């Protein structure tokens, strides 16, 4: 029998240990942030700053996880949701995410909000093979399973939504003259690219003015006046909630009456249209994929009733006419579905594998017929939207359901 030197034995052991995909305890297979009793999830949200209207998303997600924990958790494991304020500032996002990964040792990041913020942490998380899951931004780049296999979006992507608006304008407006207001970052530019792609060759002729704003700007009033003075009869409003409300109010104040297209991320009746003025918001068009809680057609809908009961019990201070709360509820349900699929294999690789293996998931607050689907080559979970017009009280759906696969 040949004896292996002690140093060689140690080397073989260390190599074998390094090749193990995860630490194993009890009944499960785990990476940092998971155990027989806990699943630790990290999140950043703008609880302060220019996009603080979105802060309610983090709060409703936390409330949903409390519900899940009260009901026994995920196979007996309680969800520990650590959500930190980044003020919608990318440098702060980087600081907070490093804290979540290196100090809190979360299993993965979930629903980190904002295109600029997620862009700032994209490489850091992918280099470390830590899932950046169901990010709260519809930038098209989040669906890149080859270049960034640890990052996945959730909502319909901005370029697809922009194309939907473009198709609608070309079909409905005989002689369009388009003015665009957009946030001067990747979020705003992504929407505008999709819109221009949808217009095709006509874009150079029909777009008569473009105005940008910075998130640090106090108002967008001057930009709205400039767009009106351009002679535009179509206004594409690519803004986050604070500036969306300002723009809607200013359009109304100066008597400008274009076809007003508002991006979905600011279509909340509670946090945008009501502060801007419901009458001022009349006839705005947007694209939606979830049930508007103010729409009377859902009054007796079981899914909406379930959500309202949840809100009353777990998040009573939340505004039930704020669409962001329905959004947060739905994305939290999607994550719970993924975690249940993981079974006892709570490694980062398996979390990502299961996120890329969602088949026809129907959620209570999605519009009928719209389902969540992913695959190893498709990181766009929701790819359908329908246009809606605000009638002074709620978003009234009209027209067909657009499928991203058919308009790319």
Secondary structure, 3 states (H helix, E strand, C coil): CCCCCHHHHHHHHHHHHHHCCCEEECCEEECCCECCCEEEEEEEECCCCCCHHHHHHHHHHHHHHHHHHHCCCECCEEEEEEEEECCCCHHHHHHHHHHHHHHCCCCEEECCECHHHHHHHHHHHHHCCCCEECCECCCHHHCCCCCCCCECCCCCCHHHHHHHHHHHHHHHCCCCCEEEEEECCHHHHHHHHHHHHHHHHHHHHHEEEEEEECCCCCCCHHHHHHHHHCCCCEEEEECCHHHHHHHHHHHHHCCCCCEEEECHHHCCHHHHHHHHCCCCCCCCEEEECECCCCCHHHCCCHHHHHHHHHHHHHCCCCCCCCHHHHHHHHHHHHHHHHHHHHCCEECHHHHHHHHCCCCCECCCCECCCCCECCECCECCCCCEEEEEEECCCCEEEEEEEEEHHHHC
